[in-house]
Amino acid sequence: MRNISVILLVFFFIATQAQTSVFNSLLQKNVDSKGNVNYKNLKKEENKLDLYLSYLNKTSPSKSWSKNKQKAFWINAYNAYTIKIILDNYPTKSITKIKNKGKTAWKTPFAKVGGKTYTLDHIEHKILREKLFDPRIHVGVNCASGSCPKLHNVAFTESNVNTELEKLMKSFINDPKRNKTSKKDMIHISEIFNWFKVDFTKKGSIIDYINKYASQKISSDAKIHYLPYDWNLNGK
């Protein structure tokens, strides 16, 4: 009996790796290093995305999984279903233009995981932010828009999620398109730091958090301004 359990665990591990590789290959092929997405080509390969979504629908995340494994799984799920809703409505100029029975893309129940149907909002706020709290989640999940942290062109895994989120946060904070932090006494930063201020100030101020990653340190009493948010599609 024990041998059977071990075999099943090995089989599940291999299957998980294979399915994540499908999503990873799609990202590698259709997302450049700046996070620009080739939705036109993704539309042609939608069957491959659907294969990965089918895996998500059949897989129930377990509490026995490590926090990193759960985090990687749910961030991938969020990003894959965000791509899916864009493709279902492609061409579109912005995710904000998508409406389903009066509901926005984030409030539409369509993301199927483990046989249950979720909204993108539920995955982000009730699972990732609430149960798997990590401020860096905000650079992992992607809202398909110009001002969002770039969509990573690598799928997250249990082994890489911590390293990749760390790199993404550093890249995001030092990206002059999304955060202007070159002046020590005045910064213009993403609305993400405003919308989710509670997540970034658990152990200090917004500036304290930014200084963990900023190439040039900011004065603790610097004036903060938030940049207008670009909701245009992050497509090529």
C-alpha positions in Angstrom: 0.0 0.0 0.0 2.8 2.3 0.9 4.5 1.6 -2.5 1.3 2.5 -4.3 1.1 5.8 -2.4 4.7 6.6 -3.4 4.0 5.8 -7.0 0.9 8.0 -7.0 2.9 10.9 -5.5 5.6 10.5 -8.1 3.1 10.4 -10.9 1.3 13.5 -9.6 4.6 15.3 -9.3 5.6 14.5 -12.9 2.1 15.4 -14.2 2.3 18.8 -12.4 5.7 19.5 -13.8 4.5 18.6 -17.3 1.4 20.8 -17.1 3.4 23.8 -15.7 5.9 23.3 -18.5 3.0 23.8 -21.0 2.2 27.1 -19.5 5.8 28.0 -19.2 6.4 27.4 -22.9 3.5 29.6 -23.8 4.8 32.4 -21.7 8.4 32.0 -23.1 7.1 32.1 -26.7 4.6 34.9 -26.3 5.8 37.3 -23.6 8.9 39.3 -24.1 11.4 40.4 -21.4 9.4 43.7 -20.8 6.2 41.9 -20.2 4.6 42.7 -23.6 2.2 40.0 -24.6 1.6 38.6 -28.2 -2.1 38.0 -27.7 -2.6 37.5 -31.5 -0.3 34.5 -31.5 -1.6 33.2 -28.2 -5.1 33.2 -29.7 -3.7 30.8 -32.3 -2.3 28.5 -29.5 -5.3 28.8 -27.3 -5.7 25.0 -27.3 -2.4 24.7 -25.4 -3.6 27.2 -22.8 -6.9 25.3 -22.5 -4.9 22.2 -21.8 -3.3 23.9 -18.9 -6.6 25.3 -17.7 -8.0 21.7 -17.8 -5.2 20.6 -15.5 -6.1 23.5 -13.1 -9.7 22.4 -13.1 -8.8 18.9 -12.2 -6.3 19.8 -9.5 -7.3 20.6 -5.9 -4.5 22.4 -4.1 -3.8 20.7 -0.8 -3.1 22.4 2.6 -0.3 19.8 2.8 1.5 21.6 0.0 4.2 24.0 1.0 3.3 27.7 1.1 5.6 28.2 -1.9 3.9 25.5 -3.9 0.5 26.9 -3.2 1.6 30.4 -4.0 3.1 29.4 -7.3 0.0 27.4 -8.2 -2.5 30.2 -7.5 -0.4 32.9 -9.2 -0.1 30.8 -12.3 -3.8 30.1 -12.2 -4.6 33.9 -11.9 -2.3 34.8 -14.8 -3.5 31.9 -17.0 -7.2 32.8 -16.5 -6.5 36.5 -17.0 -4.9 35.6 -20.4 -8.0 33.4 -21.1 -10.5 36.2 -20.5 -8.5 38.5 -22.8 -8.4 35.9 -25.5 -12.1 35.2 -25.1 -12.7 38.9 -25.8 -9.9 39.6 -28.2 -9.3 42.0 -29.8 -9.9 44.4 -26.9 -8.2 47.6 -26.0 -8.4 47.1 -22.2 -9.4 44.5 -19.7 -11.6 47.2 -18.2 -13.8 47.0 -21.3 -14.7 43.4 -20.6 -18.1 42.9 -19.1 -20.1 39.7 -18.5 -23.7 40.3 -17.5 -22.7 43.6 -16.1 -19.7 42.2 -14.1 -16.1 43.2 -14.7 -13.4 40.7 -15.7 -12.3 40.5 -12.0 -15.8 39.8 -10.7 -16.9 37.3 -13.4 -17.0 33.7 -12.0 -15.2 31.7 -14.7 -11.8 30.5 -13.3 -12.1 26.8 -12.6 -9.8 25.2 -10.1 -10.2 21.8 -8.5 -13.8 21.6 -9.8 -14.8 24.9 -8.2 -15.4 28.2 -10.0 -13.7 31.3 -8.8 -13.5 35.0 -9.8 -10.1 36.6 -10.3 -10.9 38.8 -7.3 -11.4 35.8 -5.1 -8.1 34.2 -6.1 -6.2 37.4 -5.5 -7.8 38.8 -2.4 -9.2 35.8 -0.5 -6.5 33.2 -1.4 -3.3 34.9 -2.3 -3.5 38.0 -0.1 -5.4 36.5 2.8 -4.2 32.9 3.1 -0.8 33.1 1.4 0.1 36.7 2.4 3.2 38.1 0.7 3.4 41.7 -0.6 5.4 40.4 -3.6 2.2 38.7 -4.9 1.4 42.1 -6.4 4.2 41.7 -8.9 3.4 38.1 -9.6 -0.2 38.5 -10.6 -0.9 40.4 -13.8 -3.9 42.5 -14.8 -3.0 42.7 -18.5 -2.5 46.4 -18.5 0.3 48.9 -19.2 0.9 50.0 -15.6 0.8 46.6 -14.1 4.0 45.0 -13.0 5.1 43.1 -16.1 3.7 39.6 -16.8 6.6 37.3 -16.1 7.6 35.1 -19.0 8.4 32.2 -16.7 5.8 30.0 -14.9 6.1 29.9 -11.2 7.1 26.7 -9.4 7.6 25.7 -5.8 11.4 25.9 -6.3 11.5 29.3 -8.1 8.6 31.4 -6.8 10.6 33.1 -4.0 13.6 34.0 -6.2 11.4 35.1 -9.1 9.1 37.3 -7.0 12.2 38.9 -5.5 13.6 39.7 -8.9 10.3 41.0 -10.2 9.8 43.3 -7.2 13.3 44.8 -7.7 12.6 45.2 -11.4 9.2 46.8 -10.8 10.4 49.3 -8.2 13.4 50.4 -10.4 11.4 50.6 -13.6 11.1 54.3 -14.5 7.9 53.6 -16.5 6.1 52.4 -13.4 8.0 54.1 -10.5 10.0 57.2 -10.6 12.3 57.1 -7.5 15.4 58.9 -8.7 14.8 61.9 -6.5 15.5 61.3 -2.8 12.9 63.9 -1.6 10.0 63.3 -4.0 8.8 60.1 -5.6 6.1 59.3 -8.1 5.1 55.7 -7.6 2.5 53.1 -8.8 -1.1 53.3 -7.6 -0.5 49.7 -6.5 1.3 51.0 -3.5 -1.7 53.1 -2.7 -4.4 50.5 -3.4 -2.6 47.8 -1.4 -0.9 50.1 1.2 -1.9 47.8 4.0 0.1 44.9 2.4 3.3 47.0 2.0 3.2 48.6 5.5 3.1 45.6 7.8 6.6 46.2 8.9 7.2 49.9 8.2 6.2 52.6 5.8 5.8 52.5 2.0 9.2 54.2 1.7 10.8 51.5 4.0 9.4 48.8 1.7 10.6 50.5 -1.5 14.0 51.1 -0.1 14.5 47.4 0.3 14.7 47.2 -3.5 15.4 50.7 -4.8 18.8 51.2 -6.5 18.9 54.7 -5.0 17.7 55.1 -1.5 14.8 57.5 -0.8 14.6 59.9 2.1 12.2 58.6 4.8 10.3 61.9 4.7 10.1 62.1 0.9 6.8 63.3 -0.6 4.8 60.6 -2.3 2.8 61.1 -5.5 0.9 58.3 -7.3 1.1 58.0 -11.1 -2.0 57.8 -13.3 -2.7 54.2 -14.1 -2.5 53.0 -17.7 -5.2 50.4 -18.3 -4.4 49.9 -22.0 -3.8 46.3 -22.9 -0.2 45.1 -22.4 0.0 43.7 -25.9 2.6 44.1 -28.5 
